């Protein structure tokens, strides 16, 4: 082992890698056990994964308040997919009181990072006049940014 690598970092890296692998193979109880301590230390990717597990009752009994807290924590750190997820929570009123204004805010933050799903969601919202005022030109602009020819 190199002198400048601490065993703590290696243990965290191993827990992170193992936790993500467990999540991807749908071993959610194992994933939660590995990722939650890292999420509690502020790792945005782990917070996002824990939010999904708590929201959907994967490997644990669903707990919407905890799901919201983890999703919000990851989103506030700039995690684009968590920002998108938080936007959906606000749009649908899942895990939190419905708020169109907050939904748009979080979709926009993810869209600013180029997340196609958020660009598309915002484009549809403007196209349909859902939550926001109908604006066909803004809808077309967002669809184009997302890579669609509208």
FILUM-456534 format. One line per 8 residues: their letters; for each residue x, y, z of N, C-alpha, C. Coordinates in Angstrom, 3 decimals. Layout:
N
a> X Y Z X Y Z X Y Z; ...;
***
This chain:
150
xxxxxxxx> 0.847 -1.179 0.000 0.000 0.000 0.000 0.894 1.243 0.000; 0.474 2.219 -0.738 1.211 3.484 -0.832 1.129 4.236 0.495; 2.184 4.988 0.803 2.216 5.731 2.066 1.142 6.812 2.150; 0.684 7.346 0.999 -0.272 8.446 1.059 -1.730 7.997 0.927; -2.003 6.708 0.995 -3.378 6.209 0.959 -3.716 5.671 2.344; -4.712 6.269 2.969 -5.073 5.806 4.307 -6.009 4.609 4.208; -5.970 3.714 5.180 -6.868 2.556 5.176 -8.336 2.980 5.214; -8.639 4.133 5.846 -10.020 4.604 5.911 -10.581 4.886 4.523;
xxxxxxxx> -9.767 5.500 3.679 -10.227 5.805 2.328 -10.484 4.505 1.569; -9.605 3.553 1.716 -9.778 2.269 1.037 -11.043 1.561 1.517; -11.306 1.608 2.794 -12.510 0.970 3.338 -13.770 1.660 2.807; -13.731 2.995 2.724 -14.884 3.730 2.182 -15.087 3.401 0.717; -13.996 3.361 -0.036 -14.089 3.023 -1.455 -14.674 1.628 -1.646; -14.233 0.697 -0.812 -14.724 -0.685 -0.910 -16.208 -0.744 -0.563; -16.614 -0.027 0.484 -18.025 -0.011 0.866 -18.868 0.615 -0.235; -18.359 1.712 -0.823 -19.080 2.384 -1.903 -19.249 1.434 -3.100;
xxxxxxxx> -18.152 0.857 -3.548 -18.197 -0.046 -4.706 -19.097 -1.240 -4.451; -18.973 -1.832 -3.278 -19.797 -2.993 -2.936 -21.267 -2.603 -2.813; -21.516 -1.425 -2.236 -22.898 -0.953 -2.081 -23.563 -0.674 -3.413; -22.830 -0.044 -4.334 -23.380 0.238 -5.666 -23.632 -1.081 -6.403; -22.687 -2.016 -6.300 -22.861 -3.323 -6.944 -24.084 -4.043 -6.382; -24.267 -3.990 -5.062 -25.431 -4.629 -4.438 -26.722 -3.965 -4.915; -26.717 -2.650 -5.021 -27.892 -1.924 -5.507 -28.221 -2.370 -6.932; -27.204 -2.407 -7.786 -27.406 -2.751 -9.196 -27.898 -4.183 -9.379;
xxxxxxxx> -27.542 -5.073 -8.460 -28.009 -6.459 -8.546 -29.275 -6.677 -7.712; -29.869 -5.585 -7.266 -31.129 -5.602 -6.509 -31.023 -6.293 -5.150; -29.814 -6.313 -4.584 -29.609 -6.808 -3.219 -29.732 -5.594 -2.300; -30.964 -5.104 -2.175 -31.187 -3.803 -1.552 -30.866 -3.745 -0.066; -31.148 -4.806 0.674 -30.814 -4.791 2.111 -29.306 -4.639 2.298; -28.545 -5.381 1.511 -27.089 -5.294 1.574 -26.628 -3.900 1.124; -27.225 -3.398 0.042 -26.858 -2.070 -0.472 -27.096 -1.002 0.582; -28.248 -1.075 1.237 -28.578 -0.075 2.251 -27.569 -0.114 3.396;
xxxxxxxx> -27.208 -1.317 3.829 -26.238 -1.455 4.913 -24.879 -0.848 4.579; -24.499 -0.931 3.320 -23.204 -0.389 2.893 -23.270 1.104 2.551; -24.378 1.525 1.936 -24.460 2.903 1.437 -24.969 3.920 2.459; -25.818 3.470 3.379 -26.380 4.437 4.327 -25.312 5.139 5.179; -24.313 4.418 5.713 -23.288 5.144 6.490 -22.582 6.207 5.642; -22.341 5.899 4.363 -21.691 6.868 3.485 -22.631 8.021 3.163; -23.911 7.713 3.014 -24.910 8.761 2.780 -24.964 9.700 3.985; -24.915 9.111 5.174 -24.966 9.925 6.394 -23.719 10.794 6.557;
xxxxxxxx> -22.620 10.393 5.896 -21.403 11.207 5.913 -21.416 12.267 4.815; -22.479 12.253 3.981 -22.626 13.308 2.980 -22.330 12.929 1.545; -22.142 11.645 1.241 -21.889 11.240 -0.138 -23.188 11.347 -0.950; -23.189 12.214 -1.965 -24.406 12.502 -2.731 -24.933 11.289 -3.495; -24.043 10.511 -4.098 -24.499 9.327 -4.841 -25.154 8.327 -3.893; -24.576 8.139 -2.726 -25.154 7.229 -1.735 -26.478 7.766 -1.211; -26.552 9.086 -1.008 -27.813 9.689 -0.570 -28.908 9.441 -1.600; -28.564 9.610 -2.876 -29.551 9.389 -3.937 -30.033 7.945 -3.948;
xxxxxxxx> -29.106 7.004 -3.855 -29.481 5.578 -3.863 -30.322 5.228 -2.636; -29.960 5.765 -1.471 -30.747 5.512 -0.258 -32.150 6.105 -0.395; -32.238 7.278 -0.988 -33.550 7.903 -1.206 -34.451 6.984 -2.020; -33.903 6.407 -3.082 -34.682 5.502 -3.932 -35.162 4.294 -3.128; -34.257 3.739 -2.320 -34.631 2.555 -1.536 -35.712 2.889 -0.508; -35.558 4.016 0.186 -36.564 4.388 1.181 -37.884 4.789 0.530; -37.826 5.436 -0.613 -39.058 5.860 -1.278 -39.875 4.658 -1.753; -39.186 3.648 -2.250 -39.864 2.516 -2.870 -39.924 1.266 -2.001;
xxxxxxxx> -39.422 1.364 -0.768 -39.450 0.207 0.123 -38.593 -0.936 -0.391; -37.410 -0.611 -0.865 -36.492 -1.616 -1.396 -35.469 -1.985 -0.327; -35.608 -3.169 0.224 -34.692 -3.637 1.256 -35.017 -3.109 2.637; -36.069 -2.328 2.710 -36.479 -1.706 3.980 -37.929 -1.257 3.819; -38.600 -1.044 4.928 -39.953 -0.505 4.864 -39.879 0.917 4.305; -40.749 1.224 3.353 -40.765 2.559 2.760 -40.899 3.614 3.859; -40.161 4.705 3.705 -40.205 5.802 4.666 -40.033 7.095 3.872; -41.163 7.720 3.546 -41.133 8.902 2.689 -40.359 10.079 3.270;
xxxxxxxx> -40.489 10.390 4.566 -39.706 11.516 5.091 -38.191 11.305 4.959; -37.724 10.091 5.216 -36.295 9.815 5.079 -35.903 9.863 3.601; -36.746 9.312 2.724 -36.476 9.358 1.279 -36.323 10.801 0.819; -37.229 11.665 1.270 -37.167 13.076 0.882 -35.885 13.729 1.383; -35.519 13.458 2.635 -34.319 14.083 3.200 -33.061 13.679 2.441; -32.959 12.392 2.114 -31.789 11.937 1.356 -31.783 12.540 -0.052; -32.945 12.546 -0.722 -33.013 13.080 -2.083 -32.662 14.564 -2.087; -33.192 15.292 -1.119 -32.927 16.731 -1.035 -31.446 16.990 -0.752;
xxxxxxxx> -30.865 16.208 0.145 -29.450 16.389 0.492 -28.564 16.174 -0.743; -28.862 15.137 -1.514 -28.074 14.866 -2.724 -28.297 15.962 -3.757; -29.538 16.393 -3.919 -29.868 17.439 -4.897 -29.172 18.748 -4.547; -29.151 19.076 -3.273 -28.516 20.328 -2.843 -27.005 20.311 -3.079; -26.428 19.121 -3.205 -24.995 19.013 -3.504 -24.724 19.054 -5.002; -25.788 19.207 -5.797 -25.616 19.306 -7.238 -25.711 17.993 -7.988; -26.202 16.948 -7.355 -26.373 15.644 -8.007 -27.564 15.763 -8.965; -27.284 15.772 -10.275 -28.314 16.054 -11.276 -29.484 15.074 -11.234;
xxxxxxxx> -29.198 13.789 -11.109 -30.288 12.811 -11.102 -31.139 12.971 -9.843; -30.514 13.318 -8.734 -31.273 13.577 -7.504 -32.105 14.851 -7.656; -31.573 15.855 -8.332 -32.345 17.076 -8.586 -33.589 16.730 -9.402; -33.420 15.891 -10.397 -34.552 15.439 -11.212 -35.558 14.674 -10.338; -35.033 13.766 -9.508 -35.907 12.998 -8.615 -36.656 13.884 -7.646; -35.973 14.893 -7.117 -36.623 15.823 -6.196 -37.697 16.621 -6.933; -37.412 16.997 -8.175 -38.423 17.675 -8.990 -39.679 16.841 -9.123; -39.503 15.539 -9.372 -40.663 14.658 -9.478 -41.398 14.531 -8.153;
xxxxxxxx> -40.643 14.456 -7.057 -41.306 14.381 -5.746 -42.224 15.591 -5.560; -41.716 16.763 -5.876 -42.526 17.973 -5.729 -43.666 18.017 -6.746; -43.415 17.592 -7.974 -44.443 17.640 -9.001 -45.606 16.709 -8.670; -45.284 15.519 -8.194 -46.305 14.507 -7.926 -46.818 14.530 -6.487; -46.162 15.292 -5.619 -46.565 15.289 -4.220 -46.203 13.977 -3.534; -45.105 13.351 -3.975 -44.636 12.116 -3.348 -43.540 12.458 -2.348; -43.695 12.004 -1.130 -42.728 12.194 -0.044 -42.702 13.630 0.475; -43.400 14.533 -0.170 -43.392 15.940 0.203 -44.675 16.573 -0.337;
xxxxxxxx> -45.066 17.692 0.250 -46.252 18.383 -0.251 -45.998 18.881 -1.673; -46.977 18.692 -2.527 -46.842 19.091 -3.923 -46.566 20.591 -4.038; -45.607 20.920 -4.908 -45.262 22.320 -5.152 -44.732 22.444 -6.576; -45.536 23.016 -7.445 -45.113 23.224 -8.819 -43.886 24.104 -8.914; -43.834 25.127 -8.084 -42.705 26.049 -8.099 -41.396 25.332 -7.749; -41.437 24.494 -6.719 -40.247 23.735 -6.332 -39.898 22.693 -7.392; -40.910 22.069 -7.989 -40.657 21.080 -9.044 -39.887 21.721 -10.193; -40.366 22.864 -10.665 -39.709 23.552 -11.783 -38.292 23.945 -11.396;
xxxxxxxx> -38.119 24.443 -10.186 -36.788 24.854 -9.719 -35.790 23.706 -9.815; -36.181 22.520 -9.349 -35.252 21.390 -9.326 -35.063 20.796 -10.711; -36.112 20.756 -11.534 -35.946 20.298 -12.913 -34.998 21.232 -13.662; -35.113 22.529 -13.413 -34.237 23.484 -14.087 -32.780 23.289 -13.669; -32.546 23.042 -12.387 -31.168 22.820 -11.929 -30.554 21.601 -12.626; -31.338 20.526 -12.746 -30.832 19.331 -13.424 -30.674 19.592 -14.923; -31.611 20.331 -15.499 -31.544 20.653 -16.934 -30.303 21.488 -17.235; -29.956 22.392 -16.331 -28.756 23.225 -16.517 -27.491 22.383 -16.574;
xxxxxxxx> -27.556 21.179 -16.009 -26.418 20.258 -16.065 -26.510 19.342 -17.293; -27.532 19.577 -18.108 -27.679 18.811 -19.338 -28.429 17.503 -19.197; -29.108 17.284 -18.086 -29.834 16.030 -17.889 -31.030 15.988 -18.848; -30.981 15.077 -19.793 -31.985 14.997 -20.843 -33.390 14.776 -20.265; -33.495 13.952 -19.243 -34.804 13.695 -18.641 -35.453 14.961 -18.098; -34.662 15.825 -17.496 -35.207 17.079 -16.958 -35.536 18.055 -18.074; -34.673 18.126 -19.088 -34.978 18.985 -20.239 -36.294 18.559 -20.878; -36.467 17.262 -21.038 -37.679 16.722 -21.661 -38.902 16.953 -20.778;
xxxxxxxx> -38.754 16.730 -19.483 -39.872 16.952 -18.563 -40.303 18.410 -18.601; -39.345 19.327 -18.549 -39.680 20.750 -18.626 -40.321 21.088 -19.966; -39.793 20.518 -21.047 -40.368 20.772 -22.374 -41.826 20.339 -22.421; -42.119 19.170 -21.874 -43.505 18.678 -21.852 -44.387 19.575 -20.988; -43.844 20.031 -19.873 -44.611 20.903 -18.990 -44.992 22.195 -19.726; -44.026 22.785 -20.445 -44.314 24.007 -21.194 -45.240 23.732 -22.375; -45.093 22.591 -22.990 -45.938 22.228 -24.128 -47.400 22.065 -23.698; -47.600 21.446 -22.530 -48.944 21.153 -22.029 -49.506 22.242 -21.123;
xxxxxxxx> -48.651 23.175 -20.687 -49.110 24.168 -19.726 -49.364 23.541 -18.361; -48.606 22.511 -18.038 -48.745 21.829 -16.744 -47.801 22.468 -15.741; -48.344 23.031 -14.694 -47.637 23.694 -13.600 -47.094 25.061 -14.029; -46.643 25.157 -15.268 -46.121 26.420 -15.805 -47.077 26.926 -16.883; -46.954 28.200 -17.224 -47.761 28.731 -18.320 -47.322 28.072 -19.618; -48.296 27.770 -20.459 -47.994 27.159 -21.747 -47.095 28.099 -22.548; -46.005 27.541 -23.090 -45.049 28.336 -23.856 -44.415 27.409 -24.894; -44.989 27.404 -26.093 -44.561 26.494 -27.147 -43.117 26.764 -27.567;
xxxxxxxx> -42.718 28.038 -27.619 -41.341 28.356 -28.015 -40.336 27.824 -26.990; -40.635 27.991 -25.711 -39.745 27.461 -24.669 -39.721 25.936 -24.734; -40.878 25.347 -25.002 -40.956 23.899 -25.138 -40.053 23.420 -26.271; -40.120 24.073 -27.415 -39.281 23.698 -28.562 -37.801 23.875 -28.238; -37.463 24.966 -27.565 -36.075 25.224 -27.191 -35.538 24.101 -26.308; -36.342 23.696 -25.329 -35.918 22.648 -24.403 -35.836 21.292 -25.093; -36.805 20.992 -25.955 -36.730 19.734 -26.705 -35.458 19.700 -27.548; -35.124 20.818 -28.185 -33.902 20.883 -28.994 -32.656 20.659 -28.142;
xxxxxx> -32.619 21.282 -26.959 -31.485 21.068 -26.055 -31.369 19.605 -25.638; -32.527 18.946 -25.545 -32.544 17.532 -25.147 -32.188 16.615 -26.322; -32.078 17.193 -27.514 -31.689 16.393 -28.673 -32.848 15.938 -29.536; -34.027 16.482 -29.286 -35.195 16.144 -30.093 -35.443 17.244 -31.100; -35.861 16.854 -32.281 -36.163 17.826 -33.333 -37.660 18.068 -33.336; -38.086 19.159 -32.728 -39.527 19.473 -32.624 -39.843 20.708 -33.407;
***
